[in-house]
Amino acid sequence: DVQLVESGGGSAQAGGSLKLSCVATAYTYCMAWFRQVPGKEREGVAVVEGGGATTYADFVEGRFSISREYAKYTLVLQMNTLLLEDTAAYYCAAGPAHRDSSGRWICPRAATAFTYWGQGTQVTVS
């Protein structure tokens, strides 16, 4: 199994920045950040594939940046221009790619498709 440990959460003012990190115990092709607020489903924030391709949710596009430090098995989420609605518990996720209908290997977008999860780190924007 792959263990994931997040860090970097905390409090920030609206318009400010925070940086989240997630250290994995092994390499996985797909890594992602999700977030969840009480009473709502976990939602995808950003995904990065093994080759470096990234995908963002519309609500963070242009404000957040996901990246990987391969040598350190580390996933990073740089969050800028924070909004009140960014307040949530943020989770690191990892798992394998799968083939789409055309046979290409792609990373999933749904939380249910990711195999490994961190414990979560709280981000509060005020």
Solvent accessible surface area in square Angstrom, and as a share of the most:
residue,aa,sasa,rsa
1,D,151,0.78
2,V,19,0.11
3,Q,103,0.46
4,L,10,0.05
5,V,91,0.52
6,E,8,0.03
7,S,62,0.40
8,G,40,0.39
9,G,30,0.29
10,G,29,0.28
11,S,90,0.58
12,A,17,0.13
13,Q,139,0.62
14,A,57,0.45
15,G,53,0.51
16,G,26,0.25
17,S,60,0.39
18,L,32,0.16
19,K,109,0.46
20,L,0,0.00
21,S,28,0.18
22,C,0,0.00
23,V,78,0.45
24,A,5,0.04
25,T,84,0.49
26,A,38,0.29
27,Y,107,0.41
28,T,15,0.09
29,Y,77,0.29
30,C,0,0.00
31,M,4,0.02
32,A,0,0.00
33,W,0,0.00
34,F,2,0.01
35,R,15,0.06
36,Q,55,0.24
37,V,45,0.26
38,P,135,0.85
39,G,90,0.86
40,K,137,0.58
41,E,155,0.69
42,R,77,0.28
43,E,71,0.32
44,G,29,0.28
45,V,1,0.01
46,A,2,0.02
47,V,8,0.04
48,V,3,0.02
49,E,29,0.13
50,G,13,0.13
51,G,74,0.71
52,G,36,0.35
53,A,60,0.47
54,T,60,0.35
55,T,53,0.31
56,Y,47,0.18
57,A,24,0.18
58,D,134,0.70
59,F,81,0.34
60,V,0,0.00
61,E,109,0.49
62,G,78,0.75
63,R,37,0.13
64,F,8,0.03
65,S,56,0.36
66,I,6,0.03
67,S,52,0.34
68,R,30,0.11
69,E,74,0.33
70,Y,96,0.37
71,A,105,0.81
72,K,139,0.59
73,Y,93,0.35
74,T,14,0.08
75,L,0,0.00
76,V,10,0.06
77,L,0,0.00
78,Q,56,0.25
79,M,0,0.00
80,N,58,0.30
81,T,72,0.42
82,L,0,0.00
83,L,67,0.34
84,L,107,0.53
85,E,118,0.53
86,D,0,0.00
87,T,42,0.24
88,A,3,0.02
89,A,22,0.17
90,Y,0,0.00
91,Y,36,0.14
92,C,0,0.00
93,A,0,0.00
94,A,0,0.00
95,G,1,0.01
96,P,83,0.52
97,A,17,0.13
98,H,80,0.36
99,R,141,0.52
100,D,33,0.17
101,S,128,0.83
102,S,83,0.54
103,G,30,0.29
104,R,159,0.58
105,W,139,0.49
106,I,50,0.25
107,C,2,0.01
108,P,7,0.05
109,R,114,0.42
110,A,55,0.43
111,A,26,0.20
112,T,133,0.78
113,A,47,0.36
114,F,11,0.04
115,T,80,0.47
116,Y,52,0.20
117,W,74,0.26
118,G,9,0.09
119,Q,116,0.51
120,G,15,0.15
121,T,19,0.11
122,Q,94,0.42
123,V,0,0.00
124,T,53,0.31
125,V,9,0.05
126,S,92,0.59
